[in-house]
Amino acid sequence: MKLIAAAVLVASAVAVPTQAVAAAPDHQAAPVQQAGPDQQLAVPQQATAMQTDLGLTEQQVKERLKAESAASKLVPIAQRAAGAAFGGVWYDAARERLVVGVTNPAAAAAVRATGAEAAVVPATAKQLDQRKAAVDKLAGKAVPAAVSGWTADPRTGSVVVNVQAGKRSQAVDAFVAKVSKAGAVTVREVATQAPRTFAAGTVGGDPYYTGNVRCSIGFSVHGGYVTAGHCSGAGARTRGWDGSAQGVFRGSSFPGNDYAWVQIDSGWWTVPVVLGWGQTSDRLVRGSWEAPVGTSVCRSGSTTHWHCGTILAKNETVNYGNGRLFYGATKTNVCAEGGDSGGSFITGDQAQGVTSGGWGNCSSGGETWFQPVNEILGAYGLTLHTA
């Protein structure tokens, strides 16, 4: 897998200096569309990118956004209905229904009464999270290069180990046997390309720079912005797209996690906006309501700009090689490239996370992982800047 560092002003909430706005009108944000209180979580302005990246017609996009918005809002209600039997949640795109796993069939009726589907699963979400944590501990840092990572699967109640196609070996089998001590483990073949962080040298565009690395802004918080931890360490200075002093990394965590926050200098201020790069209206950020697996998500970054896809899995462990493991990642089939690291993942007006790494590119496709934003806010006691 690759980490995606390369340009900062990329992703979402943008910190902009007054002098930059005056001197470079081409970098000004497009008009921000106001969202009403009853607006869908996934907004119609994402339609163009979704049509291109997901191969949908305009009408199919409208129907998908409507169904996914309803499903996202239903998640906390259905989870409460499942109670202690809650075994995870996912979205069935083919049937346009939210599905809630339950370990006790008696809880199914209460879940269905909320409007969600119910499916009997072998383990509760709590049990599965504990099993995944046990696998993380057993795995250690010496993970075979052919193992891309592993994730908890609520449908089967097992931890799925992702092995690159055609690369299964004695070392991989030994690793699987070791982590199987935590409970049910299955093996799945995935793309032959190994994950990597999306880092790159400095290039032109709308970046923030730190050393010789360019990364993307994730979301504005009061006092600065959040981004990817692999971009730099605590104490590192940042420069804005115009080369002027911008701020300093006040916290950074990678590997293990992949998050950081930058405190901005005077002369810069934060804006609750994600850039649409002319492909969609710039998006206001109104919160950080977590979207379920199976729903749509879009990404903004300084290198490849705006792309959309689907959330594939959560709480996945990603192997970036050389003992660099990233825990708790969310997996998507959205493409990204070098310089997109730290950029925004957003569903409608709800912040989801910051870009970490992946494999592939935006010409042939690929997969990308992001660091959930709510974990970053909690780790540093930050408050998201919202509209």
Secondary structure, DSSP 8 states (H G I E B T S, - for coil): -EE-BS-STTSSS--EEHHHHHH-GGGS---B----TT--SS-GGGHHHHHHHHT--HHHHHHHHHHHHHHHHHHHHHHHHHGGGEEEEEEETTTTEEEEEESSGGGHHHHHTTT-EEEE-SS-HHHHHHHHHHHHHHH-S---TTEEEEEEETTTTEEEEEEETT---HHHHHHHHHHGGGS-EEEEEE-SS--EEE--B--SSS-EEETTEEE---EEETTEEEE-GGG--TT-EEE-TTSSEEEEEEEEE-SBS-EEEEEE-TTEE--SEE--BTTB-BEE--B-----BTSEEEEEETTTEEEEEEEEEEEEEEE-STT-EEEEEEEE-----TTBTT-EEEETTEEEEEEEEEEEETTTEEEEEEEEHHHHHHHHT--B---
